[in-house]
Amino acid sequence: MQVLIVEDEEMAAKKLVKTLAAAVPEARVAGTTGSIAETVAWLQANPAPELILMDIELADGQSFRVFEKTEVTSTVIFTTSYDEYAIKAFKVNSVDYLLKPIQQSELRAAVDKFQRLRSLHQGPPEPGSAVDIASLITSLHKAQGKEYRQRFLVHYMQKMVSVTLADIAYFYSDNRLSLIRTRDGRRMVVEYTLDELEDMLDPARFFRVSRAFLVSVDCVEHVEQYFGNRLAVRLQPAIDKEVIVSREKITPFKVWLGK
């Protein structure tokens, strides 16, 4: 059984490798990564491992972003130091997790569960979908008391106006500015980058389809095939720019759109 370990603390990664070797002798460590970027690069360059042990908090952000940047077909067990209230989010969303410090017996039990499911389905169990990840993020934020933004104070016609999230169709970048397009077609400047906005918004409602567009699920009019096995998104209100789903985001985008 090939296993990828995603852990940004070197000592913790070494300890997990030793624990895995003791608890699951049949496991082989296919690789170790310590950041979102490194994990995405590894997954795109190597055959998918059967199992990924993935820490949530990485050096460059939360590992949930890996699922937005590339397709993950492996079974994932998250490792976390979250408290008992946040752990409820994992249970509610049926996502496997191991609480740090990871015990040998608990790791063995988690792998046994994975193997039973694989045997039952005559193959690898279905991975946690992008919808599961989005729901997990929402639940974790609620458990931690985090609330998503519901309105923004923006520049419009030499004034500052408050715009509710329900009125926003999509966010996009143009000439180094971050802009809002409202459902009634108005264009407004917002003083956040798209990276910052992505962290402020409920992932069940907004999806980052590319570096330049963050769109609301209600404002996707339809999707078309685009050359290079990509997808073109038609938004409402329309915009005179191509909105192309990044290749690595096609699968999670389809799942998100079909929720």
C-alpha positions as CSV (number, residue, x, y, z in Angstrom):
1,M,0.0,0.0,0.0
2,Q,1.5,3.3,-1.2
3,V,1.1,6.2,1.2
4,L,1.8,10.0,0.8
5,I,2.5,11.9,4.0
6,V,1.6,15.6,3.9
7,E,3.1,17.3,7.0
8,D,5.0,20.6,7.2
9,E,6.9,19.9,10.5
10,E,10.0,17.8,9.8
11,M,10.0,16.1,13.2
12,A,6.3,15.4,13.0
13,A,6.7,13.9,9.5
14,K,9.6,11.7,10.7
15,K,7.6,10.5,13.7
16,L,4.6,9.7,11.5
17,V,6.8,7.7,9.1
18,K,8.0,5.6,12.1
19,T,4.5,5.2,13.5
20,L,3.2,4.1,10.1
21,A,6.0,1.6,9.7
22,A,5.2,0.1,13.2
23,A,1.4,0.1,12.9
24,V,1.1,-0.8,9.2
25,P,4.1,-2.9,8.1
26,E,2.6,-3.4,4.6
27,A,2.5,0.3,4.0
28,R,5.2,2.0,1.9
29,V,5.8,5.8,2.0
30,A,5.6,7.0,-1.6
31,G,6.6,10.5,-0.6
32,T,6.4,13.3,1.9
33,T,5.4,16.9,1.2
34,G,5.2,20.0,3.4
35,S,3.1,22.6,1.6
36,I,0.1,23.0,-0.7
37,A,2.3,23.8,-3.7
38,E,4.6,20.9,-3.0
39,T,1.7,18.5,-2.6
40,V,0.0,19.6,-5.8
41,A,3.2,19.2,-7.7
42,W,3.8,15.8,-6.3
43,L,0.3,14.5,-7.1
44,Q,0.6,15.8,-10.6
45,A,4.0,14.2,-11.2
46,N,3.4,10.8,-9.6
47,P,0.9,7.9,-9.7
48,A,-1.9,8.4,-7.1
49,P,-1.1,6.7,-3.8
50,E,-3.8,4.5,-2.3
51,L,-3.8,6.6,0.9
52,I,-2.8,10.2,1.9
53,L,-2.2,11.2,5.5
54,M,-2.7,14.9,5.3
55,D,-2.1,17.6,7.9
56,I,-4.6,20.4,7.7
57,E,-2.4,23.3,8.7
58,L,0.5,23.6,6.3
59,A,3.2,26.2,5.8
60,D,1.4,28.0,3.0
61,G,-2.2,27.6,4.2
62,Q,-4.8,24.9,4.9
63,S,-4.4,21.7,2.9
64,F,-8.0,21.9,1.7
65,R,-6.7,24.1,-1.1
66,V,-4.9,21.1,-2.5
67,F,-8.4,19.9,-3.6
68,E,-9.0,23.1,-5.4
69,K,-5.8,23.0,-7.4
70,T,-5.7,19.4,-8.5
71,E,-7.9,16.3,-8.7
72,V,-7.3,14.0,-5.7
73,T,-8.4,10.4,-6.4
74,S,-6.7,8.8,-3.3
75,T,-8.5,8.2,0.0
76,V,-7.5,11.0,2.4
77,I,-7.2,10.7,6.2
78,F,-6.7,14.2,7.8
79,T,-4.4,14.6,10.7
80,T,-5.3,17.5,13.0
81,S,-4.8,19.2,16.4
82,Y,-8.3,20.7,16.4
83,D,-10.2,20.7,19.6
84,E,-13.2,18.6,20.5
85,Y,-15.8,21.1,19.2
86,A,-14.2,21.3,15.7
87,I,-13.8,17.5,15.6
88,K,-17.6,17.3,15.4
89,A,-17.3,18.8,12.0
90,F,-15.3,15.8,10.8
91,K,-17.9,13.4,12.2
92,V,-20.8,15.2,10.7
93,N,-19.2,15.3,7.3
94,S,-18.1,11.6,7.5
95,V,-14.5,12.6,6.8
96,D,-11.8,10.4,8.3
97,Y,-9.3,12.0,10.7
98,L,-6.6,11.3,13.2
99,L,-6.1,13.5,16.2
100,K,-2.5,14.5,17.0
101,P,-0.4,13.2,18.6
102,I,-1.2,10.1,16.4
103,Q,-1.3,6.8,18.3
104,Q,-0.1,3.6,16.7
105,S,-3.3,1.8,17.5
106,E,-5.5,4.6,16.0
107,L,-3.5,4.7,12.8
108,R,-3.8,0.9,12.5
109,A,-7.6,1.1,13.0
110,A,-7.9,3.9,10.4
111,V,-6.0,1.9,7.8
112,D,-8.0,-1.3,8.6
113,K,-11.2,0.7,8.0
114,F,-9.8,1.9,4.7
115,Q,-8.9,-1.6,3.6
116,R,-12.3,-3.0,4.6
117,L,-14.0,-0.4,2.5
118,R,-11.6,-1.1,-0.5
119,S,-12.4,-4.9,-0.2
120,L,-16.2,-4.2,0.1
121,H,-16.2,-2.1,-3.1
122,Q,-13.7,-4.3,-5.0
123,G,-11.4,-1.4,-5.4
124,P,-10.4,1.9,-3.9
125,P,-13.2,3.6,-2.0
126,E,-14.5,6.8,-3.5
127,P,-12.4,9.8,-2.3
128,G,-13.9,12.6,-0.4
129,S,-15.5,14.8,-3.0
130,A,-15.1,18.6,-3.4
131,V,-18.6,19.0,-2.0
132,D,-17.5,17.0,1.1
133,I,-14.4,19.3,1.5
134,A,-16.5,22.4,1.1
135,S,-19.0,21.2,3.7
136,L,-16.2,20.3,6.0
137,I,-14.6,23.8,5.7
138,T,-18.0,25.4,6.4
139,S,-18.5,23.2,9.5
140,L,-15.0,23.8,10.8
141,H,-15.5,27.5,10.5
142,K,-18.8,27.3,12.4
143,A,-17.2,25.2,15.1
144,Q,-14.4,27.8,15.5
145,G,-16.9,30.6,15.5
146,K,-15.8,32.0,12.1
147,E,-18.5,33.7,10.1
148,Y,-18.3,34.3,6.4
149,R,-18.6,37.8,5.0
150,Q,-22.2,38.9,4.3
151,R,-21.5,42.4,2.9
152,F,-18.7,44.6,1.5
153,L,-18.1,48.3,1.7
154,V,-17.0,49.3,-1.9
155,H,-16.3,52.3,-4.1
156,Y,-19.0,53.2,-6.6
157,M,-19.5,56.4,-8.5
158,Q,-17.3,58.4,-6.1
159,K,-19.1,57.1,-3.1
160,M,-18.8,54.3,-0.6
161,V,-21.7,51.9,-0.6
162,S,-22.5,48.7,1.2
163,V,-23.3,45.7,-1.0
164,T,-24.7,42.5,0.4
165,L,-23.3,39.1,-0.7
166,A,-26.7,38.2,-2.1
167,D,-26.4,41.0,-4.6
168,I,-23.0,39.9,-5.9
169,A,-22.7,37.7,-9.0
170,Y,-19.0,37.3,-9.1
171,F,-15.6,38.8,-8.2
172,Y,-12.8,39.2,-10.8
173,S,-9.5,40.9,-11.3
174,D,-8.7,43.4,-14.1
175,N,-5.6,45.7,-14.4
176,R,-4.5,44.8,-10.9
177,L,-7.9,45.8,-9.4
178,S,-10.3,43.5,-7.7
179,L,-13.8,44.1,-8.9
180,I,-17.4,43.1,-8.0
181,R,-20.0,42.6,-10.6
182,T,-23.5,42.8,-9.1
183,R,-26.5,40.9,-10.3
184,D,-27.9,44.1,-11.8
185,G,-24.7,44.7,-13.8
186,R,-22.9,47.3,-11.7
187,R,-19.1,47.2,-11.5
188,M,-17.5,48.1,-8.2
189,V,-13.9,48.2,-6.8
190,V,-13.3,46.1,-3.7
191,E,-10.2,46.5,-1.6
192,Y,-9.2,42.9,-1.2
193,T,-7.3,40.5,-3.4
194,L,-9.1,37.5,-4.8
195,D,-6.9,35.3,-2.6
196,E,-8.2,37.2,0.5
197,L,-11.8,37.2,-0.8
198,E,-11.7,33.4,-1.3
199,D,-10.9,32.9,2.4
200,M,-13.8,35.3,3.4
201,L,-16.5,33.6,1.3
202,D,-18.6,30.4,1.9
203,P,-17.1,27.8,-0.4
204,A,-20.6,26.3,-0.9
205,R,-21.7,29.5,-2.6
206,F,-18.5,30.8,-4.3
207,F,-15.9,29.0,-6.3
208,R,-12.5,30.2,-7.6
209,V,-12.7,28.9,-11.2
210,S,-9.4,30.6,-12.2
211,R,-6.8,33.1,-11.0
212,A,-9.0,35.9,-12.2
213,F,-12.6,34.8,-11.4
214,L,-14.4,33.9,-8.2
215,V,-18.0,33.1,-9.1
216,S,-21.4,32.6,-7.3
217,V,-23.2,29.3,-8.0
218,D,-26.4,31.2,-8.7
219,C,-24.8,33.2,-11.5
220,V,-23.4,30.4,-13.7
221,E,-25.7,30.5,-16.7
222,H,-24.2,27.4,-18.4
223,V,-20.9,25.7,-19.1
224,E,-19.4,24.8,-22.5
225,Q,-16.6,22.6,-23.7
226,Y,-13.4,24.5,-24.4
227,F,-10.3,23.4,-26.3
228,G,-7.6,21.6,-24.3
229,N,-10.2,19.6,-22.4
230,R,-11.2,22.7,-20.4
231,L,-14.5,24.3,-19.7
232,A,-15.8,27.8,-20.5
233,V,-18.3,29.4,-18.1
234,R,-21.0,31.7,-19.2
235,L,-22.0,34.1,-16.4
236,Q,-25.1,36.2,-15.8
237,P,-24.6,39.1,-16.1
238,A,-22.3,38.5,-19.0
239,I,-18.8,39.8,-19.2
240,D,-16.6,40.5,-22.2
241,K,-13.8,38.2,-21.0
242,E,-13.3,34.4,-21.3
243,V,-14.0,32.7,-18.0
244,I,-12.1,29.4,-18.3
245,V,-12.0,26.8,-15.6
246,S,-8.4,25.8,-14.8
247,R,-7.7,22.2,-15.9
248,E,-7.0,21.0,-12.4
249,K,-10.2,22.5,-11.1
250,I,-12.6,20.9,-13.6
251,T,-13.6,17.9,-11.4
252,P,-14.2,19.9,-8.1
253,F,-16.0,22.6,-10.1
254,K,-18.4,20.0,-11.6
255,V,-19.1,18.6,-8.2
256,W,-19.6,22.0,-6.7
257,L,-21.9,23.1,-9.5
258,G,-24.0,19.9,-9.2
259,K,-24.4,20.1,-5.4
